[in-house]
């Protein structure tokens, strides 16, 4: 039933199937210090939006794996506009 998660700042690697088959998972906020995401870290979790900094490993991973990506910078801009 997990829908949202914020990966702690101390995490540098996301291993195989860490978020695998989490069908209810909608958003994962990943800090920019993450240096590696296994190609199958999100296997079976197709509707996840990854959130992190622009030009991060997370953004590259999202585009390479046809996943949705939202930058922290854009979120901040949206909040300021409200």
Backbone as CSV, one residue per row, in Angstrom:
resi,resn,N_x,N_y,N_z,CA_x,CA_y,CA_z,C_x,C_y,C_z
1,UNK,0.800,-1.204,0.000,0.000,0.000,0.000,0.836,1.259,0.000
2,UNK,2.148,1.140,-0.053,3.019,2.315,-0.039,2.780,3.162,-1.284
3,UNK,2.523,4.473,-1.096,2.250,5.362,-2.227,3.353,6.383,-2.466
4,UNK,3.972,6.870,-1.400,5.008,7.891,-1.505,6.146,7.547,-0.567
5,UNK,7.364,7.894,-0.989,8.511,7.676,-0.107,9.571,8.728,-0.396
6,UNK,10.254,9.120,0.653,11.408,10.005,0.540,12.617,9.171,0.938
7,UNK,13.530,9.002,0.013,14.751,8.238,0.281,15.649,9.101,1.170
8,UNK,16.145,8.566,2.270,17.001,9.346,3.174,18.287,9.821,2.502
9,UNK,18.798,10.947,2.979,20.001,11.551,2.403,21.224,10.653,2.454
10,UNK,21.303,9.768,3.420,22.473,8.906,3.558,22.552,7.787,2.529
11,UNK,21.485,7.549,1.785,21.462,6.472,0.793,22.212,6.912,-0.462
12,UNK,23.132,6.073,-0.930,23.887,6.386,-2.150,23.597,5.424,-3.288
13,UNK,23.000,4.260,-2.965,22.715,3.247,-3.979,21.301,2.706,-3.771
14,UNK,20.602,2.523,-4.876,19.291,1.886,-4.823,19.436,0.551,-5.541
15,UNK,19.246,-0.512,-4.784,19.537,-1.859,-5.271,18.385,-2.467,-6.061
16,UNK,18.693,-3.591,-6.689,17.731,-4.340,-7.501,16.458,-4.624,-6.701
17,UNK,15.323,-4.301,-7.318,13.984,-4.561,-6.788,13.677,-3.841,-5.474
18,UNK,14.442,-2.796,-5.150,14.152,-2.023,-3.941,12.700,-1.571,-3.935
19,UNK,12.230,-1.110,-5.081,10.843,-0.679,-5.219,10.115,-1.552,-6.236
20,UNK,10.551,-2.782,-6.368,9.970,-3.706,-7.340,8.552,-4.117,-6.988
21,UNK,7.707,-4.125,-8.011,6.308,-4.552,-7.897,5.516,-3.795,-6.835
22,UNK,5.847,-2.542,-6.632,5.064,-1.683,-5.726,3.988,-1.012,-6.575
23,UNK,2.912,-1.728,-6.804,1.892,-1.271,-7.753,1.167,-0.016,-7.301
24,UNK,1.157,0.279,-6.011,0.498,1.490,-5.509,1.440,2.678,-5.412
25,UNK,2.721,2.434,-5.600,3.713,3.499,-5.463,3.525,4.543,-6.554
26,UNK,3.411,5.804,-6.134,3.169,6.895,-7.072,4.344,7.849,-7.208
27,UNK,5.080,8.086,-6.094,6.155,9.068,-6.144,7.282,8.669,-5.204
28,UNK,8.518,8.818,-5.715,9.707,8.581,-4.902,10.599,9.813,-5.025
29,UNK,10.875,10.447,-3.895,11.774,11.596,-3.860,13.152,11.071,-3.492
30,UNK,14.109,11.318,-4.374,15.448,10.762,-4.223,16.463,11.888,-4.133
31,UNK,17.303,11.886,-3.088,18.284,12.957,-2.934,19.351,12.906,-4.030
32,UNK,19.964,14.053,-4.322,20.951,14.100,-5.402,22.241,13.340,-5.106
33,UNK,22.464,12.945,-3.854,23.691,12.213,-3.539,23.622,10.743,-3.933
34,UNK,22.466,10.267,-4.419,22.369,8.885,-4.904,23.238,8.772,-6.159
35,UNK,24.163,7.839,-6.136,25.141,7.685,-7.223,24.811,6.538,-8.173
36,UNK,23.923,5.624,-7.746,23.642,4.447,-8.570,22.218,3.971,-8.315
37,UNK,21.518,3.653,-9.391,20.202,3.029,-9.308,20.254,1.789,-10.196
38,UNK,20.003,0.637,-9.611,20.027,-0.610,-10.371,18.971,-0.546,-11.478
39,UNK,19.276,-1.082,-12.665,18.319,-1.042,-13.773,16.949,-1.646,-13.440
40,UNK,16.896,-2.558,-12.480,15.614,-3.176,-12.114,15.133,-2.737,-10.724
41,UNK,15.571,-1.591,-10.271,15.164,-1.095,-8.949,13.663,-0.866,-8.857
42,UNK,13.044,-0.480,-9.976,11.616,-0.174,-10.009,10.834,-1.166,-10.871
43,UNK,11.379,-2.343,-11.066,10.746,-3.354,-11.919,9.324,-3.647,-11.429
44,UNK,8.376,-3.520,-12.316,6.981,-3.793,-11.988,6.248,-2.648,-11.316
45,UNK,6.914,-1.519,-11.166,6.305,-0.328,-10.559,6.245,0.761,-11.630
46,UNK,5.327,0.615,-12.545,5.320,1.402,-13.777,4.809,2.835,-13.644
47,UNK,4.019,3.137,-12.638,3.386,4.452,-12.565,4.078,5.419,-11.616
48,UNK,5.325,5.165,-11.317,6.064,5.977,-10.352,6.616,7.239,-11.012
49,UNK,6.507,8.347,-10.286,7.162,9.595,-10.676,8.394,9.722,-9.791
50,UNK,9.551,9.894,-10.417,10.792,10.089,-9.675,11.034,11.582,-9.533
51,UNK,11.401,12.006,-8.338,11.627,13.423,-8.053,13.051,13.592,-7.546
52,UNK,13.786,14.522,-8.169,15.149,14.821,-7.747,15.602,16.096,-8.452
53,UNK,16.892,16.334,-8.407,17.458,17.521,-9.042,17.643,17.329,-10.547
54,UNK,17.636,18.434,-11.261,17.915,18.425,-12.695,19.342,17.921,-12.910
55,UNK,19.544,17.182,-13.977,20.847,16.632,-14.370,21.412,15.624,-13.373
56,UNK,20.565,15.032,-12.570,21.019,14.040,-11.598,20.982,12.648,-12.224
57,UNK,21.569,11.707,-11.529,21.496,10.302,-11.932,20.032,9.882,-12.025
58,UNK,19.224,10.406,-11.123,17.802,10.062,-11.073,17.098,10.496,-12.358
59,UNK,17.376,11.708,-12.809,16.754,12.190,-14.042,17.184,11.323,-15.226
60,UNK,18.448,11.017,-15.307,18.948,10.174,-16.403,18.323,8.782,-16.357
61,UNK,18.206,8.225,-15.160,17.589,6.914,-14.985,16.135,6.946,-15.453
62,UNK,15.410,7.969,-15.050,13.990,8.080,-15.416,13.822,8.104,-16.932
63,UNK,14.584,8.935,-17.603,14.435,9.027,-19.055,14.880,7.749,-19.765
64,UNK,15.931,7.151,-19.272,16.417,5.910,-19.877,15.412,4.773,-19.738
65,UNK,14.648,4.790,-18.654,13.698,3.721,-18.364,12.246,4.115,-18.607
66,UNK,12.046,5.189,-19.370,10.695,5.654,-19.715,9.810,5.880,-18.496
67,UNK,10.402,6.481,-17.480,9.655,6.804,-16.272,9.434,8.307,-16.214
68,UNK,8.446,8.712,-15.463,8.159,10.134,-15.293,9.165,10.734,-14.316
69,UNK,9.579,11.978,-14.606,10.532,12.685,-13.752,10.014,14.084,-13.486
70,UNK,10.159,14.518,-12.249,9.807,15.880,-11.873,10.969,16.442,-11.075
71,UNK,11.419,17.620,-11.463,12.569,18.206,-10.771,12.128,18.967,-9.521
72,UNK,12.980,18.916,-8.514,12.756,19.676,-7.284,12.631,21.150,-7.625
73,UNK,13.449,21.613,-8.554,13.447,23.017,-8.941,12.065,23.445,-9.462
74,UNK,11.437,22.603,-10.271,10.108,22.934,-10.785,9.051,22.909,-9.697
75,UNK,9.197,22.008,-8.752,8.261,21.976,-7.632,8.342,23.272,-6.841
76,UNK,9.563,23.730,-6.571,9.749,24.979,-5.833,9.128,26.141,-6.589
77,UNK,9.322,26.196,-7.905,8.732,27.262,-8.718,7.206,27.235,-8.638
78,UNK,6.641,26.043,-8.694,5.183,25.917,-8.607,4.656,26.395,-7.260
79,UNK,5.358,26.051,-6.193,4.929,26.468,-4.856,5.014,27.973,-4.719
80,UNK,6.077,28.571,-5.231,6.228,30.025,-5.152,5.169,30.756,-5.962
81,UNK,4.677,30.122,-7.008,3.677,30.750,-7.862,2.286,30.758,-7.227
82,UNK,2.111,29.937,-6.222,0.772,29.829,-5.587,0.528,30.998,-4.655
